[in-house]
Structure formats: structure tokens, C-alpha cells
Amino acid sequence: MVTVKVSSKGQIVLPKSIREKLGINPGDEVEVLDFGDEIVIVPVKKNVDLMGILKFDKPLKDVMREVREEERELEARKWGE
């Protein structure tokens, strides 16, 4: 996990290692997903050849919410809550 600071203008800097890993370049777009108590930043890829490569039987937002809930449950068990 990487921690970044939010500027007075609400801006953040994506660390270089993450930009390189995900192929995010200047001018590229990212999508910001709001999950209530957390946000997820997803690169928007313009390469249509990759569109549809991931198949889910429900919206990505629902899949991510379930993953986060599972992570919370695992953490709670880990700490005996």
C-alpha cells in the first residue's frame, strides 16, 4: 500500500512505480470509483482490443464491494473481532 498526500487543490500524485506498472502516461484518464468509505482508481484504457477481456456476471462496482467486504472480514478474524 502506498500513501500519498492530497494537495490544497484536491490533487494527488500517482507514484511512478504504479504509473509504470499500469502503463499510465501523461494525458491518460483514470476512473475514480466511490465505495462509500473508500475509493478505487482504475486506469481507462483506450485500446479496444482489451475491451471485454474481463467477464463478470455483475457490475465491477459490485464485485469490488464484495472483495472489500471479504477483506474486512478476514482482517476482523485475524484480530479476533
Stockholm file with secondary structure:
# STOCKHOLM 1.0

chainA/1-81         MVTVKVSSKGQIVLPKSIREKLGINPGDEVEVLDFGDEIVIVPVKKNVDLMGILKFDKPLKDVMREVREEERELEARKWGE
#=GR chainA/1-81 SS CCCCCCCTTSCCCCCHHHHHHHTCCTTCEEEEEECSSCEEEEEECCCGGGTTCSCCSSCHHHHHHHHHHHHHHHHHHHTTC
#=GC SS_cons        CCCCCCCTTSCCCCCHHHHHHHTCCTTCEEEEEECSSCEEEEEECCCGGGTTCSCCSSCHHHHHHHHHHHHHHHHHHHTTC
//
